[in-house]
Amino acid sequence: MELAQVDAEIEKLLDSLTGANKILLSYANGKIEELDTKRQSLTKAIADMKTSTLSPEHIKSISGYLKNWDNVSFEDRRLVVDSLILKINATSESVQIEWKV
């Protein structure tokens, strides 16, 4: 709900900018940046909540893919990896995987 409110506030600000002068645009840009930062934070929190709990059915379907990994299509492998990994940080010296589970 909070995300929808932030989106509505951003939309309202954008709608009110028609014919605005430079000073008003400056203030509006600052407020939009603030709201966008909050929006990004809320979006990440929602994504984290969605990924932190895997349903038993989802775990069962992933297990099926993992047991037969050599015969699974690339697209199915990508879907399995997307459901298990939050982020990969790779440098020339190391690879760090942030798991969802």
Jmol script that loads the backbone (N, CA, C; Angstrom):
load data "model"
ATOM      1  N   MET A   1       0.817  -1.192   0.000  1.00  0.00           N
ATOM      2  CA  MET A   1       0.000   0.000   0.000  1.00  0.00           C
ATOM      3  C   MET A   1       0.860   1.255   0.000  1.00  0.00           C
ATOM      4  N   GLU A   2       1.896   1.191   0.785  1.00  0.00           N
ATOM      5  CA  GLU A   2       2.779   2.356   0.880  1.00  0.00           C
ATOM      6  C   GLU A   2       3.438   2.651  -0.467  1.00  0.00           C
ATOM      7  N   LEU A   3       3.793   1.597  -1.192  1.00  0.00           N
ATOM      8  CA  LEU A   3       4.397   1.770  -2.516  1.00  0.00           C
ATOM      9  C   LEU A   3       3.403   2.444  -3.458  1.00  0.00           C
ATOM     10  N   ALA A   4       2.155   2.044  -3.422  1.00  0.00           N
ATOM     11  CA  ALA A   4       1.130   2.662  -4.269  1.00  0.00           C
ATOM     12  C   ALA A   4       0.953   4.137  -3.909  1.00  0.00           C
ATOM     13  N   GLN A   5       1.042   4.476  -2.622  1.00  0.00           N
ATOM     14  CA  GLN A   5       0.915   5.865  -2.199  1.00  0.00           C
ATOM     15  C   GLN A   5       2.079   6.709  -2.721  1.00  0.00           C
ATOM     16  N   VAL A   6       3.282   6.142  -2.665  1.00  0.00           N
ATOM     17  CA  VAL A   6       4.466   6.859  -3.155  1.00  0.00           C
ATOM     18  C   VAL A   6       4.336   7.074  -4.661  1.00  0.00           C
ATOM     19  N   ASP A   7       3.921   6.037  -5.390  1.00  0.00           N
ATOM     20  CA  ASP A   7       3.727   6.173  -6.836  1.00  0.00           C
ATOM     21  C   ASP A   7       2.689   7.251  -7.148  1.00  0.00           C
ATOM     22  N   ALA A   8       1.609   7.288  -6.378  1.00  0.00           N
ATOM     23  CA  ALA A   8       0.560   8.291  -6.585  1.00  0.00           C
ATOM     24  C   ALA A   8       1.093   9.698  -6.324  1.00  0.00           C
ATOM     25  N   GLU A   9       1.919   9.847  -5.297  1.00  0.00           N
ATOM     26  CA  GLU A   9       2.514  11.154  -4.990  1.00  0.00           C
ATOM     27  C   GLU A   9       3.420  11.619  -6.114  1.00  0.00           C
ATOM     28  N   ILE A  10       4.222  10.705  -6.639  1.00  0.00           N
ATOM     29  CA  ILE A  10       5.116  11.044  -7.756  1.00  0.00           C
ATOM     30  C   ILE A  10       4.284  11.468  -8.961  1.00  0.00           C
ATOM     31  N   GLU A  11       3.265  10.704  -9.274  1.00  0.00           N
ATOM     32  CA  GLU A  11       2.396  11.018 -10.407  1.00  0.00           C
ATOM     33  C   GLU A  11       1.730  12.386 -10.230  1.00  0.00           C
ATOM     34  N   LYS A  12       1.272  12.663  -9.020  1.00  0.00           N
ATOM     35  CA  LYS A  12       0.627  13.952  -8.729  1.00  0.00           C
ATOM     36  C   LYS A  12       1.609  15.104  -8.940  1.00  0.00           C
ATOM     37  N   LEU A  13       2.842  14.915  -8.468  1.00  0.00           N
ATOM     38  CA  LEU A  13       3.854  15.956  -8.658  1.00  0.00           C
ATOM     39  C   LEU A  13       4.147  16.182 -10.141  1.00  0.00           C
ATOM     40  N   LEU A  14       4.272  15.099 -10.876  1.00  0.00           N
ATOM     41  CA  LEU A  14       4.557  15.224 -12.305  1.00  0.00           C
ATOM     42  C   LEU A  14       3.424  15.930 -13.034  1.00  0.00           C
ATOM     43  N   ASP A  15       2.190  15.613 -12.669  1.00  0.00           N
ATOM     44  CA  ASP A  15       1.034  16.261 -13.299  1.00  0.00           C
ATOM     45  C   ASP A  15       0.983  17.753 -13.003  1.00  0.00           C
ATOM     46  N   SER A  16       1.465  18.161 -11.844  1.00  0.00           N
ATOM     47  CA  SER A  16       1.391  19.571 -11.455  1.00  0.00           C
ATOM     48  C   SER A  16       2.516  20.422 -12.045  1.00  0.00           C
ATOM     49  N   LEU A  17       3.438  19.828 -12.754  1.00  0.00           N
ATOM     50  CA  LEU A  17       4.596  20.567 -13.252  1.00  0.00           C
ATOM     51  C   LEU A  17       4.355  21.299 -14.574  1.00  0.00           C
ATOM     52  N   THR A  18       3.219  21.101 -15.176  1.00  0.00           N
ATOM     53  CA  THR A  18       2.935  21.783 -16.433  1.00  0.00           C
ATOM     54  C   THR A  18       2.960  23.301 -16.210  1.00  0.00           C
ATOM     55  N   GLY A  19       3.831  23.976 -16.942  1.00  0.00           N
ATOM     56  CA  GLY A  19       3.928  25.432 -16.838  1.00  0.00           C
ATOM     57  C   GLY A  19       4.670  25.924 -15.616  1.00  0.00           C
ATOM     58  N   ALA A  20       5.376  25.061 -14.919  1.00  0.00           N
ATOM     59  CA  ALA A  20       6.092  25.462 -13.704  1.00  0.00           C
ATOM     60  C   ALA A  20       7.354  26.249 -14.052  1.00  0.00           C
ATOM     61  N   ASN A  21       7.731  27.152 -13.148  1.00  0.00           N
ATOM     62  CA  ASN A  21       8.959  27.917 -13.348  1.00  0.00           C
ATOM     63  C   ASN A  21      10.161  27.132 -12.824  1.00  0.00           C
ATOM     64  N   LYS A  22      11.357  27.679 -13.013  1.00  0.00           N
ATOM     65  CA  LYS A  22      12.588  26.973 -12.644  1.00  0.00           C
ATOM     66  C   LYS A  22      12.666  26.674 -11.151  1.00  0.00           C
ATOM     67  N   ILE A  23      12.237  27.587 -10.324  1.00  0.00           N
ATOM     68  CA  ILE A  23      12.308  27.378  -8.872  1.00  0.00           C
ATOM     69  C   ILE A  23      11.392  26.240  -8.449  1.00  0.00           C
ATOM     70  N   LEU A  24      10.168  26.274  -8.957  1.00  0.00           N
ATOM     71  CA  LEU A  24       9.224  25.206  -8.632  1.00  0.00           C
ATOM     72  C   LEU A  24       9.724  23.857  -9.150  1.00  0.00           C
ATOM     73  N   LEU A  25      10.307  23.844 -10.339  1.00  0.00           N
ATOM     74  CA  LEU A  25      10.869  22.609 -10.889  1.00  0.00           C
ATOM     75  C   LEU A  25      11.997  22.078 -10.007  1.00  0.00           C
ATOM     76  N   SER A  26      12.814  22.985  -9.475  1.00  0.00           N
ATOM     77  CA  SER A  26      13.909  22.585  -8.597  1.00  0.00           C
ATOM     78  C   SER A  26      13.377  21.898  -7.343  1.00  0.00           C
ATOM     79  N   TYR A  27      12.364  22.498  -6.713  1.00  0.00           N
ATOM     80  CA  TYR A  27      11.766  21.898  -5.521  1.00  0.00           C
ATOM     81  C   TYR A  27      11.098  20.565  -5.853  1.00  0.00           C
ATOM     82  N   ALA A  28      10.400  20.521  -6.966  1.00  0.00           N
ATOM     83  CA  ALA A  28       9.709  19.294  -7.374  1.00  0.00           C
ATOM     84  C   ALA A  28      10.713  18.179  -7.653  1.00  0.00           C
ATOM     85  N   ASN A  29      11.825  18.519  -8.324  1.00  0.00           N
ATOM     86  CA  ASN A  29      12.857  17.501  -8.594  1.00  0.00           C
ATOM     87  C   ASN A  29      13.407  16.916  -7.300  1.00  0.00           C
ATOM     88  N   GLY A  30      13.644  17.780  -6.316  1.00  0.00           N
ATOM     89  CA  GLY A  30      14.144  17.301  -5.026  1.00  0.00           C
ATOM     90  C   GLY A  30      13.157  16.350  -4.361  1.00  0.00           C
ATOM     91  N   LYS A  31      11.888  16.723  -4.383  1.00  0.00           N
ATOM     92  CA  LYS A  31      10.856  15.869  -3.772  1.00  0.00           C
ATOM     93  C   LYS A  31      10.696  14.567  -4.542  1.00  0.00           C
ATOM     94  N   ILE A  32      10.754  14.630  -5.870  1.00  0.00           N
ATOM     95  CA  ILE A  32      10.637  13.419  -6.684  1.00  0.00           C
ATOM     96  C   ILE A  32      11.818  12.494  -6.420  1.00  0.00           C
ATOM     97  N   GLU A  33      13.024  13.042  -6.290  1.00  0.00           N
ATOM     98  CA  GLU A  33      14.193  12.213  -5.974  1.00  0.00           C
ATOM     99  C   GLU A  33      14.014  11.527  -4.620  1.00  0.00           C
ATOM    100  N   GLU A  34      13.510  12.274  -3.644  1.00  0.00           N
ATOM    101  CA  GLU A  34      13.263  11.713  -2.311  1.00  0.00           C
ATOM    102  C   GLU A  34      12.228  10.576  -2.391  1.00  0.00           C
ATOM    103  N   LEU A  35      11.146  10.821  -3.106  1.00  0.00           N
ATOM    104  CA  LEU A  35      10.098   9.806  -3.243  1.00  0.00           C
ATOM    105  C   LEU A  35      10.597   8.595  -4.028  1.00  0.00           C
ATOM    106  N   ASP A  36      11.422   8.842  -5.050  1.00  0.00           N
ATOM    107  CA  ASP A  36      11.947   7.731  -5.839  1.00  0.00           C
ATOM    108  C   ASP A  36      12.875   6.858  -5.008  1.00  0.00           C
ATOM    109  N   THR A  37      13.675   7.470  -4.151  1.00  0.00           N
ATOM    110  CA  THR A  37      14.543   6.702  -3.253  1.00  0.00           C
ATOM    111  C   THR A  37      13.697   5.832  -2.326  1.00  0.00           C
ATOM    112  N   LYS A  38      12.639   6.413  -1.792  1.00  0.00           N
ATOM    113  CA  LYS A  38      11.733   5.655  -0.928  1.00  0.00           C
ATOM    114  C   LYS A  38      11.059   4.533  -1.708  1.00  0.00           C
ATOM    115  N   ARG A  39      10.670   4.832  -2.954  1.00  0.00           N
ATOM    116  CA  ARG A  39      10.030   3.831  -3.811  1.00  0.00           C
ATOM    117  C   ARG A  39      10.973   2.652  -4.071  1.00  0.00           C
ATOM    118  N   GLN A  40      12.228   2.944  -4.382  1.00  0.00           N
ATOM    119  CA  GLN A  40      13.215   1.891  -4.627  1.00  0.00           C
ATOM    120  C   GLN A  40      13.418   1.036  -3.385  1.00  0.00           C
ATOM    121  N   SER A  41      13.473   1.675  -2.229  1.00  0.00           N
ATOM    122  CA  SER A  41      13.632   0.956  -0.973  1.00  0.00           C
ATOM    123  C   SER A  41      12.445   0.033  -0.711  1.00  0.00           C
ATOM    124  N   LEU A  42      11.241   0.544  -0.938  1.00  0.00           N
ATOM    125  CA  LEU A  42      10.035  -0.276  -0.747  1.00  0.00           C
ATOM    126  C   LEU A  42       9.986  -1.432  -1.734  1.00  0.00           C
ATOM    127  N   THR A  43      10.354  -1.176  -2.976  1.00  0.00           N
ATOM    128  CA  THR A  43      10.368  -2.229  -3.997  1.00  0.00           C
ATOM    129  C   THR A  43      11.340  -3.335  -3.613  1.00  0.00           C
ATOM    130  N   LYS A  44      12.524  -2.948  -3.118  1.00  0.00           N
ATOM    131  CA  LYS A  44      13.507  -3.944  -2.692  1.00  0.00           C
ATOM    132  C   LYS A  44      12.986  -4.735  -1.495  1.00  0.00           C
ATOM    133  N   ALA A  45      12.352  -4.057  -0.544  1.00  0.00           N
ATOM    134  CA  ALA A  45      11.812  -4.740   0.633  1.00  0.00           C
ATOM    135  C   ALA A  45      10.728  -5.736   0.235  1.00  0.00           C
ATOM    136  N   ILE A  46       9.884  -5.350  -0.713  1.00  0.00           N
ATOM    137  CA  ILE A  46       8.834  -6.262  -1.191  1.00  0.00           C
ATOM    138  C   ILE A  46       9.452  -7.461  -1.885  1.00  0.00           C
ATOM    139  N   ALA A  47      10.450  -7.218  -2.713  1.00  0.00           N
ATOM    140  CA  ALA A  47      11.121  -8.321  -3.404  1.00  0.00           C
ATOM    141  C   ALA A  47      11.785  -9.263  -2.409  1.00  0.00           C
ATOM    142  N   ASP A  48      12.409  -8.693  -1.383  1.00  0.00           N
ATOM    143  CA  ASP A  48      13.054  -9.517  -0.357  1.00  0.00           C
ATOM    144  C   ASP A  48      12.031 -10.377   0.380  1.00  0.00           C
ATOM    145  N   MET A  49      10.863  -9.802   0.672  1.00  0.00           N
ATOM    146  CA  MET A  49       9.827 -10.567   1.360  1.00  0.00           C
ATOM    147  C   MET A  49       9.308 -11.706   0.490  1.00  0.00           C
ATOM    148  N   LYS A  50       9.178 -11.431  -0.796  1.00  0.00           N
ATOM    149  CA  LYS A  50       8.673 -12.456  -1.710  1.00  0.00           C
ATOM    150  C   LYS A  50       9.656 -13.608  -1.848  1.00  0.00           C
ATOM    151  N   THR A  51      10.945 -13.290  -1.838  1.00  0.00           N
ATOM    152  CA  THR A  51      11.945 -14.328  -2.065  1.00  0.00           C
ATOM    153  C   THR A  51      12.384 -15.028  -0.798  1.00  0.00           C
ATOM    154  N   SER A  52      12.085 -14.443   0.352  1.00  0.00           N
ATOM    155  CA  SER A  52      12.565 -15.047   1.588  1.00  0.00           C
ATOM    156  C   SER A  52      11.765 -16.293   1.973  1.00  0.00           C
ATOM    157  N   THR A  53      10.595 -16.449   1.406  1.00  0.00           N
ATOM    158  CA  THR A  53       9.787 -17.613   1.712  1.00  0.00           C
ATOM    159  C   THR A  53       9.467 -18.367   0.430  1.00  0.00           C
ATOM    160  N   LEU A  54       9.994 -19.555   0.320  1.00  0.00           N
ATOM    161  CA  LEU A  54       9.699 -20.409  -0.820  1.00  0.00           C
ATOM    162  C   LEU A  54       8.641 -21.405  -0.393  1.00  0.00           C
ATOM    163  N   SER A  55       7.616 -21.517  -1.192  1.00  0.00           N
ATOM    164  CA  SER A  55       6.549 -22.452  -0.864  1.00  0.00           C
ATOM    165  C   SER A  55       7.032 -23.889  -1.024  1.00  0.00           C
ATOM    166  N   PRO A  56       6.410 -24.819  -0.325  1.00  0.00           N
ATOM    167  CA  PRO A  56       6.796 -26.227  -0.472  1.00  0.00           C
ATOM    168  C   PRO A  56       6.659 -26.713  -1.920  1.00  0.00           C
ATOM    169  N   GLU A  57       5.647 -26.209  -2.630  1.00  0.00           N
ATOM    170  CA  GLU A  57       5.472 -26.607  -4.028  1.00  0.00           C
ATOM    171  C   GLU A  57       6.638 -26.112  -4.881  1.00  0.00           C
ATOM    172  N   HIS A  58       7.083 -24.880  -4.592  1.00  0.00           N
ATOM    173  CA  HIS A  58       8.203 -24.316  -5.353  1.00  0.00           C
ATOM    174  C   HIS A  58       9.486 -25.097  -5.068  1.00  0.00           C
ATOM    175  N   ILE A  59       9.709 -25.425  -3.827  1.00  0.00           N
ATOM    176  CA  ILE A  59      10.883 -26.225  -3.460  1.00  0.00           C
ATOM    177  C   ILE A  59      10.842 -27.582  -4.143  1.00  0.00           C
ATOM    178  N   LYS A  60       9.660 -28.184  -4.181  1.00  0.00           N
ATOM    179  CA  LYS A  60       9.511 -29.488  -4.831  1.00  0.00           C
ATOM    180  C   LYS A  60       9.814 -29.393  -6.327  1.00  0.00           C
ATOM    181  N   SER A  61       9.321 -28.329  -6.989  1.00  0.00           N
ATOM    182  CA  SER A  61       9.584 -28.195  -8.425  1.00  0.00           C
ATOM    183  C   SER A  61      11.062 -27.931  -8.697  1.00  0.00           C
ATOM    184  N   ILE A  62      11.701 -27.140  -7.850  1.00  0.00           N
ATOM    185  CA  ILE A  62      13.137 -26.886  -8.007  1.00  0.00           C
ATOM    186  C   ILE A  62      13.924 -28.175  -7.816  1.00  0.00           C
ATOM    187  N   SER A  63      13.533 -28.962  -6.835  1.00  0.00           N
ATOM    188  CA  SER A  63      14.224 -30.232  -6.569  1.00  0.00           C
ATOM    189  C   SER A  63      14.192 -31.125  -7.797  1.00  0.00           C
ATOM    190  N   GLY A  64      13.063 -31.126  -8.484  1.00  0.00           N
ATOM    191  CA  GLY A  64      12.951 -31.933  -9.707  1.00  0.00           C
ATOM    192  C   GLY A  64      13.946 -31.491 -10.760  1.00  0.00           C
ATOM    193  N   TYR A  65      14.099 -30.180 -10.917  1.00  0.00           N
ATOM    194  CA  TYR A  65      15.068 -29.665 -11.882  1.00  0.00           C
ATOM    195  C   TYR A  65      16.494 -30.005 -11.470  1.00  0.00           C
ATOM    196  N   LEU A  66      16.782 -29.873 -10.176  1.00  0.00           N
ATOM    197  CA  LEU A  66      18.147 -30.124  -9.706  1.00  0.00           C
ATOM    198  C   LEU A  66      18.540 -31.589  -9.857  1.00  0.00           C
ATOM    199  N   LYS A  67      17.594 -32.487  -9.650  1.00  0.00           N
ATOM    200  CA  LYS A  67      17.884 -33.912  -9.789  1.00  0.00           C
ATOM    201  C   LYS A  67      18.193 -34.288 -11.232  1.00  0.00           C
ATOM    202  N   ASN A  68      17.672 -33.514 -12.182  1.00  0.00           N
ATOM    203  CA  ASN A  68      17.844 -33.823 -13.597  1.00  0.00           C
ATOM    204  C   ASN A  68      18.546 -32.662 -14.313  1.00  0.00           C
ATOM    205  N   TRP A  69      19.479 -31.994 -13.629  1.00  0.00           N
ATOM    206  CA  TRP A  69      20.106 -30.764 -14.106  1.00  0.00           C
ATOM    207  C   TRP A  69      20.737 -30.896 -15.489  1.00  0.00           C
ATOM    208  N   ASP A  70      21.375 -32.016 -15.767  1.00  0.00           N
ATOM    209  CA  ASP A  70      22.060 -32.182 -17.055  1.00  0.00           C
ATOM    210  C   ASP A  70      21.095 -32.165 -18.240  1.00  0.00           C
ATOM    211  N   ASN A  71      19.848 -32.486 -18.022  1.00  0.00           N
ATOM    212  CA  ASN A  71      18.865 -32.553 -19.106  1.00  0.00           C
ATOM    213  C   ASN A  71      17.884 -31.375 -19.108  1.00  0.00           C
ATOM    214  N   VAL A  72      18.096 -30.408 -18.237  1.00  0.00           N
ATOM    215  CA  VAL A  72      17.193 -29.257 -18.127  1.00  0.00           C
ATOM    216  C   VAL A  72      17.605 -28.196 -19.142  1.00  0.00           C
ATOM    217  N   SER A  73      16.613 -27.540 -19.769  1.00  0.00           N
ATOM    218  CA  SER A  73      16.901 -26.508 -20.763  1.00  0.00           C
ATOM    219  C   SER A  73      17.540 -25.284 -20.099  1.00  0.00           C
ATOM    220  N   PHE A  74      18.188 -24.474 -20.917  1.00  0.00           N
ATOM    221  CA  PHE A  74      18.840 -23.271 -20.414  1.00  0.00           C
ATOM    222  C   PHE A  74      17.831 -22.360 -19.734  1.00  0.00           C
ATOM    223  N   GLU A  75      16.665 -22.170 -20.356  1.00  0.00           N
ATOM    224  CA  GLU A  75      15.636 -21.287 -19.791  1.00  0.00           C
ATOM    225  C   GLU A  75      15.165 -21.797 -18.428  1.00  0.00           C
ATOM    226  N   ASP A  76      14.965 -23.100 -18.298  1.00  0.00           N
ATOM    227  CA  ASP A  76      14.548 -23.663 -17.012  1.00  0.00           C
ATOM    228  C   ASP A  76      15.650 -23.518 -15.968  1.00  0.00           C
ATOM    229  N   ARG A  77      16.897 -23.676 -16.380  1.00  0.00           N
ATOM    230  CA  ARG A  77      18.015 -23.481 -15.455  1.00  0.00           C
ATOM    231  C   ARG A  77      18.037 -22.039 -14.953  1.00  0.00           C
ATOM    232  N   ARG A  78      17.817 -21.094 -15.881  1.00  0.00           N
ATOM    233  CA  ARG A  78      17.808 -19.684 -15.511  1.00  0.00           C
ATOM    234  C   ARG A  78      16.695 -19.397 -14.504  1.00  0.00           C
ATOM    235  N   LEU A  79      15.527 -19.974 -14.712  1.00  0.00           N
ATOM    236  CA  LEU A  79      14.421 -19.765 -13.784  1.00  0.00           C
ATOM    237  C   LEU A  79      14.734 -20.315 -12.391  1.00  0.00           C
ATOM    238  N   VAL A  80      15.374 -21.482 -12.350  1.00  0.00           N
ATOM    239  CA  VAL A  80      15.753 -22.069 -11.064  1.00  0.00           C
ATOM    240  C   VAL A  80      16.776 -21.183 -10.360  1.00  0.00           C
ATOM    241  N   VAL A  81      17.778 -20.740 -11.096  1.00  0.00           N
ATOM    242  CA  VAL A  81      18.815 -19.882 -10.515  1.00  0.00           C
ATOM    243  C   VAL A  81      18.207 -18.562 -10.040  1.00  0.00           C
ATOM    244  N   ASP A  82      17.289 -17.991 -10.825  1.00  0.00           N
ATOM    245  CA  ASP A  82      16.626 -16.748 -10.418  1.00  0.00           C
ATOM    246  C   ASP A  82      15.850 -16.916  -9.118  1.00  0.00           C
ATOM    247  N   SER A  83      15.331 -18.099  -8.888  1.00  0.00           N
ATOM    248  CA  SER A  83      14.557 -18.305  -7.663  1.00  0.00           C
ATOM    249  C   SER A  83      15.442 -18.591  -6.453  1.00  0.00           C
ATOM    250  N   LEU A  84      16.708 -18.899  -6.675  1.00  0.00           N
ATOM    251  CA  LEU A  84      17.611 -19.233  -5.574  1.00  0.00           C
ATOM    252  C   LEU A  84      18.644 -18.149  -5.254  1.00  0.00           C
ATOM    253  N   ILE A  85      19.016 -17.336  -6.236  1.00  0.00           N
ATOM    254  CA  ILE A  85      20.097 -16.356  -6.055  1.00  0.00           C
ATOM    255  C   ILE A  85      19.540 -14.950  -6.099  1.00  0.00           C
ATOM    256  N   LEU A  86      19.907 -14.153  -5.103  1.00  0.00           N
ATOM    257  CA  LEU A  86      19.493 -12.757  -5.052  1.00  0.00           C
ATOM    258  C   LEU A  86      20.432 -11.881  -5.875  1.00  0.00           C
ATOM    259  N   LYS A  87      21.760 -12.088  -5.682  1.00  0.00           N
ATOM    260  CA  LYS A  87      22.730 -11.219  -6.343  1.00  0.00           C
ATOM    261  C   LYS A  87      24.062 -11.938  -6.466  1.00  0.00           C
ATOM    262  N   ILE A  88      24.777 -11.663  -7.567  1.00  0.00           N
ATOM    263  CA  ILE A  88      26.127 -12.179  -7.772  1.00  0.00           C
ATOM    264  C   ILE A  88      27.054 -10.988  -7.981  1.00  0.00           C
ATOM    265  N   ASN A  89      28.094 -10.912  -7.155  1.00  0.00           N
ATOM    266  CA  ASN A  89      29.118  -9.884  -7.308  1.00  0.00           C
ATOM    267  C   ASN A  89      30.386 -10.581  -7.781  1.00  0.00           C
ATOM    268  N   ALA A  90      30.842 -10.231  -8.989  1.00  0.00           N
ATOM    269  CA  ALA A  90      32.026 -10.879  -9.548  1.00  0.00           C
ATOM    270  C   ALA A  90      33.084  -9.838  -9.876  1.00  0.00           C
ATOM    271  N   THR A  91      34.281 -10.142  -9.446  1.00  0.00           N
ATOM    272  CA  THR A  91      35.434  -9.316  -9.805  1.00  0.00           C
ATOM    273  C   THR A  91      36.477 -10.244 -10.405  1.00  0.00           C
ATOM    274  N   SER A  92      37.600  -9.677 -10.799  1.00  0.00           N
ATOM    275  CA  SER A  92      38.672 -10.510 -11.343  1.00  0.00           C
ATOM    276  C   SER A  92      39.300 -11.394 -10.266  1.00  0.00           C
ATOM    277  N   GLU A  93      39.034 -11.070  -8.993  1.00  0.00           N
ATOM    278  CA  GLU A  93      39.632 -11.823  -7.897  1.00  0.00           C
ATOM    279  C   GLU A  93      38.677 -12.757  -7.173  1.00  0.00           C
ATOM    280  N   SER A  94      37.371 -12.474  -7.227  1.00  0.00           N
ATOM    281  CA  SER A  94      36.446 -13.304  -6.458  1.00  0.00           C
ATOM    282  C   SER A  94      35.029 -13.255  -7.037  1.00  0.00           C
ATOM    283  N   VAL A  95      34.237 -14.204  -6.597  1.00  0.00           N
ATOM    284  CA  VAL A  95      32.816 -14.240  -6.926  1.00  0.00           C
ATOM    285  C   VAL A  95      32.068 -14.438  -5.616  1.00  0.00           C
ATOM    286  N   GLN A  96      31.103 -13.548  -5.358  1.00  0.00           N
ATOM    287  CA  GLN A  96      30.285 -13.666  -4.154  1.00  0.00           C
ATOM    288  C   GLN A  96      28.831 -13.846  -4.585  1.00  0.00           C
ATOM    289  N   ILE A  97      28.185 -14.859  -4.016  1.00  0.00           N
ATOM    290  CA  ILE A  97      26.792 -15.138  -4.316  1.00  0.00           C
ATOM    291  C   ILE A  97      25.961 -14.874  -3.090  1.00  0.00           C
ATOM    292  N   GLU A  98      24.927 -14.039  -3.256  1.00  0.00           N
ATOM    293  CA  GLU A  98      23.984 -13.770  -2.167  1.00  0.00           C
ATOM    294  C   GLU A  98      22.738 -14.607  -2.444  1.00  0.00           C
ATOM    295  N   TRP A  99      22.527 -15.625  -1.602  1.00  0.00           N
ATOM    296  CA  TRP A  99      21.442 -16.569  -1.788  1.00  0.00           C
ATOM    297  C   TRP A  99      20.139 -16.054  -1.204  1.00  0.00           C
ATOM    298  N   LYS A 100      19.036 -16.447  -1.798  1.00  0.00           N
ATOM    299  CA  LYS A 100      17.717 -16.093  -1.285  1.00  0.00           C
ATOM    300  C   LYS A 100      17.277 -17.042  -0.175  1.00  0.00           C
ATOM    301  N   VAL A 101      17.870 -18.200  -0.141  1.00  0.00           N
ATOM    302  CA  VAL A 101      17.478 -19.198   0.855  1.00  0.00           C
ATOM    303  C   VAL A 101      18.540 -19.338   1.916  1.00  0.00           C
TER     304      VAL A 101
END
end "model"
wireframe off; spacefill off
backbone 0.3
color backbone group
